[in-house]
Every structure is written in C-alpha cells, then in structure tokens.
Amino acid sequence: MRHHQFRAFAVAALLALAGSVFAHTQAPAEPPAKVEATPAAPAQSVEPFLRVVDGPDGTVGLELAWRVLAPRGGGPGPRIHLVSAVHIADASFYRTMQERLDALPMVLFEGVKPPGAGTLPASADDTQRAAATKARLGFLKTIAQQAAERSGRLPDSLPALVEATDKRWRSLVAQSQADAWGRPLRLAPAEDDAGGITIASDGPDPKEPGDDIKVGVAAPRGGGGGRGAKESPNLQSQLAKALGLTFQLDAIDSGKPNWHSCDVSMDELKAKLDAAGADDSMLMSMLDGTSIFARVAGFLLGMIAQNPQMQATFKFTLIETLGSAEGVLGDAADGAMPGGKAMAAMMRVILIERNDVVLNDLRAVLDRPAADQPGDIAVFYGGGHMPDLQKRICESMGYEAVASETPWTRAITVDPADAGLSPEQAKRMREAMKRMLERQTRRAKPEAAPAK
C-alpha cells in the first residue's frame, strides 16, 4: 500500500476508535457545579482495552474490554463500567452492547452534539445565550436546507422540520426547538414572500421589539421536485460499508431513558480546537469526506467494496491498526501521530479534553446523596479514550479496577481464507502492518532536544 493511502486509511481507522460522532441526545440540562476531587491515589498501571486474538477456527478478531471500577477498599459509591466502543464493527457487537447497557441504570455515552446544543451554566449572561441560540439556529438552517434538497420544498413548521429530517438526526432536531433562554423557537414564511422561511428566537426579552435572533432559509432553486442531492459521505460510514461492517449510529439506540449524552457540542469542540492551535476544519472534512485524506480514503474504500478479497485484506489492516491504536493515540500528547502536529493537536482535544466532560459528569453523580446515586454507571466511549479515563478516575476519585471483571467482546472478525491467505501469510501481513504503523508514528515524533 502506498504511503499516502496507508496514512489516510490509518487516520480513518483511528477516528473510528476515537473520533466524534453526532449523538442522539436528550435535551441539555443545566450542568451541575464541579465537585472537589478525591485526593490523588498512587499512579496505577492500566491494562489494554483492545486486543487482537487468534480464534481456534483460524479467524482473527479485534476484542474490546468492558472494565469495572469500584471504590478503593470497598468504600461507598457506584461501580463505574468503562465500556469500550469502536464506531464501526460487526452488527453482533452492537447488539450485545445494546442489550447489556440497557440493563444498567445509567449510561453516559459519547457523541458530539450539534452547535448550540451544549449545556450553559445557570450564570450564563444574555450575550452567551445569544451566541448559543445563533449556533442552534444555524444548525436548524442546515437541516432545513438538506430537507429541501431532498424533497424540493421547505418545511412549513418546526414539527414538519422534525419529520423531514433524516432519521439519524431527527431526535437532535426534536430537542433543538427552544432557544438558550428555554423559550420555543418560531418557524414562519419569510417576509419577502419568495418561498423561503425564517427560524427565529424572541431573544433575551420577548417584550422588547428588535431583540429577535433569526436566520433565513431560501427556497430551493427549481421549485418543486427534489434534486435528490446526496450529503457528503461520512468517512466512518464509508469505511463501515466498504468492509461489510456496521456504523455505530445505524445500530445503537441511545434514546432510552437511562442513556445520557456526555459530550461537548460542535461549537464547544471548535473552540477547544482553536485554543489548541488545531484546525477544526480538518476534523469536519475528515468526517464529512471532503478533505484530501478523506478523498483518498474514500476512493480506496470504493475499490475495496467491489472486491471481497480486498475487503478481507483491509479488514486485517483495520484490526491491526486498531489493535495498535492505544499506543499510537497515547503518543498524541507528544505530537507523534500519523498526519503530523496538526493531527496530534486535534486528537489530543478529541481524546483528552473531551474526557474532561466525562469526569465532570461522573463527579456530579458521585456528589449526590447516596440514596440518589445509581448502583452502576456505564461510560460508553471509544476505546481510545479509556486508558486516560481509567487512570484519572482511579487517581482522582478513589477507584480501582476490579481484576476479576473485565469481559472481552469480539467487535470485528476476519477469516484469512477470505483474503486468499494461509495462516502463515496472514501472520506475515499482520507483522508488516505493525511495522508500517510504527514507522508512521516514529516519523511524527518530535526530534529530541540536543543535550546542553
């Protein structure tokens, strides 16, 4: 595989393990105040959350850990289940996860929310609430434009906008019907009578004329009859389809009462990326398929999907890449990532800074009266997040891993015979993949500072 093709595929694979996906989320609530951390415990080693295994039937598989943490020394408090996810996998993996997670009282799940859907502190002023409202209106404008491109007409009400939304985003739109002051938004025909619509908020003071915040959506060109426009293909979705796998958003139902979105909004993520000196457009273009890496990967994946032998071969590549990912992602803080410093900065925000949201939500639950705490809390996040989460939960919240409770679940399986490989050939290929990924990482490592 050529250098740039492998790098594009490797980045796509790493995003499948750590990258953000939009969540099917419930309405955001006011965030609780941060609570004080438990005094730090001694640093603990963290066992891997991913492993590549050889099955007795000759298959090779990627397995993910479900690790249970409990208060140190048998102290009070809920158990925390760190449930590793990968955003593309065999359908059976998601069925197993859905059944097991639905049985727990609380699930905190990953999924970057649309702009304006993030939580605001109770102390937020009108300027902050106006900015959040503008972001939410911008999201709804995009959804309305996409609906019009598909059907040839704009929705005439907010309920109609919900119904016209692609099912993947419908629950998000349904929960984005109020502004940041908690008042209902309005959708009405545009004043110019040209077929467009306006989506508006009353602003900080409904009684004050001119305080409205609004966006206009122009009528689709060509009048009726949709053009059948297609959205840019999401890179993770492309990867799943090409390899005969399932995309997480197509398989997991996170709308259950015990599931709670635990992530930043897209505008919050953008601000974090800007602060880190990372290019937020890189993330969006990687996920929506418009970057050069995504285009190279997309072209390659289109070829793979047409050839069963290539499909099985690249499944090997995916399994080996993800099996080595914990070490690669752990180097993100040091600037050692395929894709260079910009990619490393982006991945640090995606991994480490989004973990801060999980830790704050966990602290808030632990700060409740004992009678109001669930007995078990699951954190369902990409496996790349888990080593950092376990380390920080154990060191700052007084927890430890329960050694006897780490079940492993097969996420992806491939048979060497499907790739036309003997067991020995498959072994050599996997070793070659490891070496290639290691070389990519070594190239990205910063030069050591010269000795003085």
matplotlib code that plots the C-alpha trace (Angstrom):
import matplotlib.pyplot as plt

x = [0.0, 1.4, 2.4, -0.4, -3.0, -1.9, -1.8, -5.4, -6.6, -4.8, -6.3, -9.8, -9.3, -8.1, -11.2, -13.3, -11.9, -11.6, -13.4, -16.6, -20.0, -23.2, -25.3, -29.0, -29.2, -31.8, -32.4, -29.4, -29.8, -28.1, -24.7, -24.0, -21.2, -17.9, -17.1, -13.8, -11.7, -10.8, -7.1, -5.0, -4.1, -0.7, -0.3, -1.7, -0.8, -3.6, -4.1, -5.0, -8.6, -8.1, -6.5, -6.1, -6.8, -6.5, -9.6, -9.4, -11.2, -8.4, -10.1, -8.5, -10.5, -10.4, -11.8, -12.7, -12.7, -15.6, -13.8, -15.4, -14.0, -15.1, -14.3, -11.0, -11.1, -14.8, -15.9, -19.3, -20.3, -21.5, -19.4, -18.2, -18.2, -15.7, -17.3, -15.0, -16.6, -15.5, -17.6, -17.6, -17.9, -19.8, -23.5, -23.4, -21.1, -23.7, -26.5, -24.5, -23.6, -27.2, -28.6, -26.1, -26.1, -29.9, -29.9, -27.8, -29.4, -27.2, -25.2, -23.0, -22.4, -20.2, -21.5, -20.6, -23.8, -24.9, -23.8, -25.8, -26.8, -24.2, -25.0, -24.9, -24.2, -27.0, -24.8, -24.6, -25.4, -27.5, -24.5, -23.6, -27.2, -27.5, -24.4, -25.7, -29.0, -27.4, -25.4, -28.6, -30.4, -27.5, -27.8, -31.6, -31.0, -28.6, -31.1, -33.9, -31.7, -30.9, -34.6, -35.4, -32.7, -34.3, -37.9, -37.9, -39.7, -39.0, -40.9, -43.6, -43.4, -40.9, -42.8, -42.6, -38.9, -38.5, -40.4, -38.4, -35.1, -33.0, -33.8, -30.2, -30.5, -34.3, -34.0, -31.4, -33.7, -36.6, -34.6, -33.4, -36.8, -36.1, -33.6, -30.9, -33.4, -35.7, -38.4, -39.8, -38.3, -40.6, -40.7, -42.7, -42.7, -40.1, -41.4, -40.3, -42.8, -40.2, -40.9, -38.3, -38.7, -37.4, -36.5, -36.4, -36.0, -37.6, -34.1, -33.4, -36.6, -39.7, -41.4, -38.6, -39.0, -35.9, -34.4, -35.2, -32.5, -33.2, -31.9, -33.4, -33.6, -34.0, -36.4, -34.8, -33.9, -36.1, -39.3, -40.9, -39.3, -36.3, -32.9, -32.1, -29.0, -26.8, -24.9, -21.2, -20.4, -19.1, -15.7, -16.5, -19.7, -17.8, -15.3, -18.0, -19.8, -16.7, -15.6, -19.1, -19.4, -22.0, -21.7, -22.5, -25.1, -27.1, -27.1, -27.2, -30.4, -29.3, -32.7, -33.6, -34.3, -31.2, -28.9, -27.4, -25.4, -22.0, -20.0, -19.4, -21.3, -19.7, -19.2, -17.6, -15.3, -14.4, -13.4, -11.3, -9.6, -9.0, -7.5, -5.1, -4.0, -5.7, -7.6, -11.2, -11.9, -9.6, -11.9, -15.1, -13.6, -12.3, -15.7, -17.8, -15.5, -14.2, -10.5, -7.8, -7.1, -10.8, -11.0, -8.0, -9.5, -13.0, -11.6, -9.7, -12.7, -14.9, -12.5, -12.4, -16.2, -16.2, -13.7, -14.3, -10.7, -9.5, -12.3, -11.0, -7.4, -8.3, -10.2, -6.9, -5.4, -8.2, -7.9, -4.1, -4.4, -6.9, -5.1, -2.1, -4.1, -3.7, 0.0, -0.4, -3.2, -1.2, 1.6, -0.8, 0.2, 3.8, 2.9, 3.5, 0.6, 0.2, -0.7, 1.8, 1.5, -1.9, -3.4, -1.8, -3.3, -6.7, -6.5, -5.4, -8.6, -10.8, -9.4, -8.1, -10.2, -13.5, -12.7, -12.9, -16.7, -17.0, -15.1, -17.2, -20.4, -19.1, -18.1, -21.6, -23.2, -20.8, -21.6, -25.3, -26.7, -26.1, -29.8, -29.8, -26.8, -27.3, -25.6, -23.8, -22.7, -21.5, -19.3, -19.8, -16.9, -14.4, -11.7, -9.1, -10.5, -10.4, -6.7, -6.8, -10.2, -9.3, -6.1, -7.8, -10.8, -8.6, -6.1, -8.6, -11.8, -10.6, -11.4, -9.6, -10.1, -11.9, -9.4, -12.0, -14.5, -13.0, -15.1, -13.9, -16.3, -15.4, -16.0, -14.6, -13.8, -12.0, -11.1, -7.6, -9.1, -11.5, -8.4, -6.8, -4.2, -2.8, -2.3, 1.4, 0.8, -1.7, 0.8, 3.4, 0.9, -0.1, 3.6, 4.1, 1.1, 2.6, 5.9, 4.3, 2.2, 5.3, 7.3, 4.5, 4.5, 8.3, 8.3, 5.9, 7.8, 9.5, 13.2, 14.8, 16.2, 20.0, 22.0, 23.4]
y = [0.0, 3.4, 5.7, 8.3, 5.6, 3.9, 7.1, 8.0, 4.6, 4.7, 8.1, 6.9, 3.8, 5.9, 8.2, 5.1, 4.4, 7.9, 10.3, 12.1, 11.2, 13.2, 11.9, 11.0, 13.1, 14.3, 18.0, 19.5, 20.2, 22.8, 21.4, 20.8, 22.6, 20.8, 19.0, 18.6, 15.7, 12.9, 13.1, 11.5, 7.9, 6.5, 6.1, 2.8, 0.8, 0.5, -2.8, -2.6, -2.1, -3.6, -6.8, -8.8, -12.5, -15.7, -17.9, -21.7, -21.7, -19.8, -16.4, -13.2, -10.7, -7.4, -7.6, -4.7, -4.7, -3.9, -3.0, -2.4, 0.1, 0.1, 2.4, 1.6, -0.7, -1.5, 2.1, 3.5, 4.6, 3.3, 1.0, 2.6, 0.4, 1.6, 0.1, 0.3, 1.1, 1.3, 3.3, 0.6, -3.1, -6.3, -5.8, -8.5, -6.3, -3.5, -5.9, -7.2, -3.7, -2.5, -5.4, -5.1, -1.3, -1.1, -3.3, -0.7, 2.3, 5.0, 5.1, 8.1, 8.0, 9.7, 11.8, 15.4, 17.4, 19.9, 23.6, 25.3, 22.1, 22.2, 23.0, 26.5, 27.3, 28.9, 32.1, 32.5, 36.0, 37.2, 37.5, 33.9, 32.7, 34.7, 33.1, 29.6, 30.4, 31.7, 28.4, 26.4, 28.3, 27.8, 24.0, 24.1, 26.1, 23.5, 20.7, 22.7, 23.2, 19.5, 18.6, 21.0, 19.5, 16.0, 17.0, 20.2, 22.2, 23.7, 22.6, 25.0, 24.3, 23.0, 19.7, 19.4, 20.1, 17.2, 14.9, 15.9, 15.3, 12.2, 9.7, 9.8, 13.4, 13.5, 13.3, 16.1, 18.4, 17.5, 18.5, 21.8, 23.5, 26.1, 28.9, 29.2, 31.0, 28.0, 29.6, 28.0, 28.9, 30.0, 28.9, 31.1, 32.1, 34.7, 38.3, 38.7, 36.1, 34.4, 30.9, 31.0, 30.6, 32.2, 30.4, 32.8, 33.3, 36.1, 36.9, 38.0, 40.0, 38.9, 42.2, 44.2, 44.8, 44.2, 41.7, 38.8, 36.4, 34.8, 33.0, 32.9, 29.9, 30.5, 28.4, 25.6, 26.5, 24.9, 24.9, 21.5, 18.2, 17.4, 17.1, 14.1, 15.7, 13.5, 14.5, 14.2, 10.7, 10.4, 8.8, 6.4, 5.4, 4.8, 2.6, 0.5, 0.0, -0.9, -3.5, -5.1, -3.7, -1.6, 2.1, 2.7, 5.4, 3.0, 0.3, 1.8, 3.3, 5.9, 7.4, 5.2, 6.9, 5.6, 6.9, 10.4, 12.3, 13.1, 15.2, 18.7, 20.5, 21.1, 24.8, 23.9, 21.4, 24.1, 26.5, 23.8, 23.0, 26.7, 27.1, 24.2, 25.6, 22.7, 23.2, 22.4, 22.2, 19.1, 17.2, 18.2, 17.5, 14.1, 13.2, 14.6, 13.2, 16.5, 16.5, 15.2, 12.4, 11.6, 11.7, 9.3, 7.0, 7.3, 6.4, 3.5, 2.2, 2.4, -0.1, -2.3, -2.6, -4.2, -6.9, -9.5, -10.4, -6.8, -6.3, -9.2, -7.9, -4.5, -5.9, -7.3, -3.8, -2.3, -4.9, -4.5, -0.7, -0.6, -3.3, -1.0, 2.2, 2.6, 3.2, 5.4, 7.5, 7.6, 9.4, 12.2, 14.4, 14.2, 15.2, 11.7, 10.9, 9.9, 13.2, 15.4, 18.0, 19.3, 15.8, 15.3, 18.6, 17.6, 14.1, 15.4, 17.6, 14.7, 12.3, 14.1, 17.3, 15.5, 13.1, 16.2, 16.2, 12.6, 13.2, 16.3, 14.3, 11.4, 13.8, 15.3, 11.9, 11.0, 14.3, 13.3, 12.0, 8.3, 7.5, 9.3, 7.6, 4.7, 1.4, 1.3, 3.9, 2.9, 5.1, 4.0, 5.8, 4.9, 2.6, 5.2, 7.3, 4.5, 4.4, 8.1, 7.8, 4.8, 6.5, 9.7, 8.1, 5.9, 8.6, 11.4, 9.7, 6.9, 4.0, 0.8, -1.8, -5.0, -7.6, -10.3, -8.3, -7.5, -9.3, -9.1, -8.7, -9.6, -6.4, -7.4, -10.8, -11.7, -15.1, -15.3, -17.6, -14.9, -12.8, -15.7, -16.0, -19.0, -18.7, -18.1, -15.4, -13.7, -13.7, -12.1, -9.5, -8.5, -8.1, -5.9, -3.7, -3.3, -2.2, 0.3, 1.9, 2.1, 3.8, 6.3, 7.1, 7.4, 9.8, 12.0, 12.0, 15.4, 15.5, 15.1, 18.3, 18.5, 17.9, 21.1]
z = [0.0, -0.9, 1.9, 1.5, 1.1, 4.3, 6.2, 5.0, 6.0, 9.4, 10.2, 9.2, 11.4, 14.4, 14.0, 14.1, 17.6, 19.0, 16.6, 17.4, 16.1, 16.5, 19.3, 19.5, 22.6, 25.1, 25.8, 27.5, 31.2, 33.3, 34.3, 38.0, 39.6, 39.6, 42.8, 44.5, 43.5, 45.9, 47.0, 44.3, 44.7, 43.6, 39.9, 38.6, 35.5, 33.0, 31.2, 27.5, 26.4, 22.9, 21.8, 18.6, 19.1, 17.0, 17.2, 17.3, 13.9, 12.3, 12.3, 13.6, 15.7, 17.5, 21.0, 23.3, 27.1, 29.4, 32.7, 36.0, 38.5, 42.2, 45.2, 46.7, 49.7, 49.3, 50.1, 49.3, 45.8, 42.5, 40.3, 37.1, 33.9, 31.3, 28.1, 25.1, 21.8, 18.2, 15.8, 13.1, 13.9, 13.3, 13.9, 16.6, 18.7, 18.8, 19.6, 22.6, 23.8, 23.4, 25.5, 28.3, 28.5, 28.5, 31.7, 33.6, 35.5, 33.8, 30.6, 29.8, 26.0, 23.5, 20.7, 19.8, 19.8, 17.1, 17.5, 20.2, 21.9, 24.6, 28.2, 29.6, 33.3, 35.2, 35.4, 31.6, 30.6, 27.6, 25.4, 25.9, 25.5, 22.3, 20.9, 21.7, 20.2, 17.0, 16.8, 17.2, 14.6, 12.2, 12.8, 12.1, 8.9, 7.6, 8.4, 6.6, 3.5, 3.4, 3.7, 0.9, -1.3, -0.8, -1.3, -3.3, -0.6, 2.8, 5.9, 7.0, 10.8, 13.3, 13.7, 9.9, 10.0, 12.5, 10.2, 7.2, 8.9, 8.2, 10.9, 12.1, 13.2, 13.9, 17.7, 17.7, 15.8, 18.0, 21.0, 19.4, 19.4, 22.1, 22.4, 25.1, 27.4, 27.2, 25.0, 21.9, 18.6, 15.7, 12.1, 9.6, 5.9, 5.1, 4.8, 1.2, 0.1, -2.1, -0.8, 1.9, 5.7, 8.8, 12.0, 15.0, 18.7, 20.7, 22.1, 25.7, 26.1, 24.2, 25.1, 23.5, 19.7, 17.7, 20.1, 17.8, 16.7, 13.4, 10.3, 6.8, 4.6, 0.9, -1.2, -3.2, -6.7, -9.4, -7.3, -6.6, -7.3, -5.3, -6.9, -4.9, -3.5, -1.5, 1.6, 1.7, 2.7, 6.3, 6.3, 9.1, 7.4, 4.1, 5.9, 7.5, 4.2, 2.3, 4.8, 5.3, 8.8, 10.7, 11.6, 15.3, 14.7, 12.5, 15.2, 18.7, 20.1, 22.6, 23.1, 26.1, 29.5, 31.1, 28.3, 28.8, 26.3, 27.8, 25.4, 24.1, 21.3, 18.0, 18.7, 22.0, 20.2, 17.7, 20.5, 22.1, 18.7, 18.1, 21.6, 20.9, 17.6, 15.7, 12.5, 13.3, 9.5, 9.4, 11.7, 9.9, 6.4, 7.7, 8.9, 6.1, 3.3, 1.8, 2.9, 0.7, 3.2, 3.2, -0.6, -1.0, 1.6, 0.0, -3.4, -1.9, 0.0, -3.1, -4.8, -1.7, -1.5, -5.0, -4.3, -1.5, -1.3, -0.9, 1.7, 3.8, 3.3, 4.6, 7.5, 8.5, 8.2, 10.2, 13.0, 13.2, 13.1, 15.9, 17.9, 17.9, 18.4, 22.2, 21.8, 18.8, 20.5, 23.7, 21.7, 20.6, 23.5, 22.3, 18.8, 17.4, 15.2, 11.5, 9.9, 11.8, 14.6, 13.4, 13.6, 17.0, 18.4, 17.0, 18.5, 21.9, 22.0, 20.8, 23.4, 26.5, 26.6, 25.8, 28.7, 31.0, 30.3, 31.3, 34.5, 35.4, 34.9, 37.0, 39.8, 39.7, 40.2, 43.0, 44.7, 45.0, 48.3, 48.5, 48.1, 44.7, 43.2, 40.8, 41.7, 38.4, 35.8, 32.4, 30.2, 26.6, 24.7, 22.0, 23.2, 22.6, 25.5, 28.0, 29.3, 30.1, 31.7, 33.9, 35.0, 36.0, 37.7, 39.8, 40.7, 41.4, 42.5, 44.7, 42.4, 41.4, 38.7, 39.7, 38.3, 38.0, 36.0, 32.6, 30.0, 26.4, 23.4, 19.8, 17.7, 14.3, 12.8, 9.6, 8.1, 6.4, 3.8, 2.6, 1.8, 0.0, 2.7, 4.5, 8.3, 7.8, 5.1, 7.4, 10.2, 7.9, 6.7, 10.2, 11.2, 8.1, 9.1, 12.6, 11.3, 8.8, 11.6, 13.9, 11.1, 10.6, 14.3, 14.5, 11.6, 13.6, 16.8, 17.6, 17.5, 20.9, 22.2, 21.9, 25.1, 26.6]

ax = plt.figure().add_subplot(projection="3d")
ax.plot(x, y, z, "-o")
ax.set_aspect("equal")
plt.show()
